[in-house]
Amino acid sequence: MFSPQQKQEIATKVQHAIQQTLNDELPVGEVNFILHVDGAEYWSWANIRNGSARDVPVPEELVRNLSV
């Protein structure tokens, strides 16, 4: 749905937006996150994450079954 470059740009902006909340429960530095985006069709979706969350497994709920 998004190119790797677009995913990186989105992740950077989301990271910045989260950090600007200055929430006391956030870790210092980079925040691990996975952003799921649904497309217009059932088969169109994307999971976007920051670099440090790359090794974190994606929850099953965020992985679409393409055979539906």
C-alpha positions as CSV (number, residue, x, y, z in Angstrom):
1,M,0.0,0.0,0.0
2,F,2.8,2.4,0.9
3,S,6.4,2.3,-0.5
4,P,9.2,1.6,2.0
5,Q,10.2,5.3,1.8
6,Q,6.6,6.4,2.5
7,K,6.5,4.0,5.5
8,Q,9.7,5.5,6.9
9,E,8.4,9.1,6.4
10,I,5.1,8.2,8.2
11,A,6.9,6.4,11.0
12,T,9.2,9.5,11.6
13,K,6.2,11.8,11.7
14,V,4.2,9.5,14.0
15,Q,7.3,9.2,16.3
16,H,7.6,12.9,16.5
17,A,3.9,13.4,17.2
18,I,4.0,10.8,20.0
19,Q,7.1,12.3,21.6
20,Q,5.6,15.8,21.5
21,T,2.8,14.7,23.9
22,L,5.4,14.6,26.6
23,N,3.4,11.9,28.3
24,D,5.1,10.7,31.5
25,E,4.5,7.1,30.7
26,L,6.5,7.2,27.4
27,P,10.1,5.9,27.4
28,V,12.9,8.4,27.0
29,G,14.0,8.4,23.3
30,E,12.4,6.3,20.7
31,V,8.9,4.9,21.2
32,N,8.1,1.5,19.8
33,F,4.8,1.4,17.9
34,I,3.0,-0.4,15.1
35,L,0.4,1.6,13.1
36,H,-2.1,-0.4,11.1
37,V,-3.8,1.3,8.1
38,D,-6.8,-0.2,6.3
39,G,-7.1,0.5,2.6
40,A,-10.2,0.8,0.5
41,E,-10.3,-2.9,-0.2
42,Y,-10.0,-5.9,2.2
43,W,-6.7,-6.8,0.7
44,S,-5.3,-3.3,0.9
45,W,-3.6,-2.6,4.2
46,A,-0.2,-1.6,5.8
47,N,1.5,-2.0,9.1
48,I,4.0,0.8,9.7
49,R,6.4,0.7,12.6
50,N,9.5,2.6,13.7
51,G,12.9,1.1,13.2
52,S,13.4,-0.2,16.8
53,A,10.2,-2.1,16.6
54,R,11.3,-4.1,13.6
55,D,11.9,-7.3,15.5
56,V,8.6,-7.1,17.5
57,P,6.1,-9.5,16.1
58,V,2.9,-8.0,14.6
59,P,-0.2,-9.0,16.6
60,E,-2.4,-11.5,14.7
61,E,-5.3,-9.0,14.6
62,L,-3.2,-6.7,12.4
63,V,-2.2,-9.4,9.9
64,R,-4.9,-9.8,7.2
65,N,-5.9,-13.2,5.8
66,L,-5.7,-12.6,2.0
67,S,-7.7,-15.7,1.3
68,V,-10.9,-14.2,2.7
